[in-house]
Amino acid sequence: MVRQLGINDWDITCRDLIDMKNKTDQQIIDEIQQIRQANNTHWMDVVRLAFRLAPGEARRIFKDIKQCDKNINALLDELADNDNGRSPPEGT
């Protein structure tokens, strides 16, 4: 339960919990952006390490990743252009 609420330690107040539930969309987007910035740095560190230690194997893996990304991008295009309306309510 604690992890589901996004609590990383026990040093939190009731006000902190209430504020967690009252975030605006923009606040959530800003948090995601901050996390992604850090993650992108870590990701690029892994890329550099992989190409330094095993460039041939890294290149094969990245070709697979590239294909997966193409598949994801195609689905994102489909989702963005989907004019079939909203998803049905849960449980239907």
N, C-alpha and C positions, 0 to 999 in steps of 0.2 A: 504494500500500500504506500509506503513511504517513497519508494522509487517511482511509483506511478504518478505521484504528485510532483516529481522533479526535485525532491529534497535530497541533497547530497550529504547533509550532516544533521545532527540534532540541535545545532545552534540556530534555531529559527523561532520566531515569535508568531503569535496568532495573527497579528497585523500582516506579517510577511505572507502567511497562507492566504489571507483575504486578498491581498494585493496580487498574488499569483493568479487568482481567478478573474481579476478585473483588468487584465491587460487588453489594450486595444490591438486591432489587427496590425497596425503599424509597429507597435512595440514588439510584437511577436516576430514580424518580418525582420526588424532590426536585429533582434537576437539571433535569428537564423543566419543573417548575413555575417554577424560577428563570428559565429561558430564555423561557418563555411570558410571564412577567410583563414582562420587558424588551420582548419582541416586541409585546405588547398596547399598551404605551406608544407604540412606534413606529407601530403600526397606527393608533392614535387620532390621532397627529400627522398622518398622511397623510389621514385622514378630515377633520380640521379644515382642512387646506390645500386639499383638493379642494372642500369646500363654500364656502370663502372665495374661491377663484379661479374656479370654474366650477360654481356650485350646481346649475343645471339638468342639466348633463351628469353631475355627481356623483350626483344623485338617480336618474337613469336607470340608471347603473352599479350603484348600491346596490340597486335593485329586482331587477336580475339576480342579484346576490350573494345577496339574500334568498331568491330562488327556488332557487338552488343549495343554500343552507343547508337549506331545507325538504327537498330531495331527500336530502341527506346525513343529516339527522335521521330521516327515514323509514327509511333503511337501517340507521342505528344502532339504532332501535327493533326492526327485524327481527332484527338480530344479537343484541341483548340478549335477545330472546324466543325465539330459535331453539333448539328442543329436539331437533334432529336429530342431536345428538352432536358430536363433535369433527371437525375437518378431517381428511381422509385424509392419511396420511404422504406426505412429498414423494416424487415419482417414481412415484406410482401414479395 
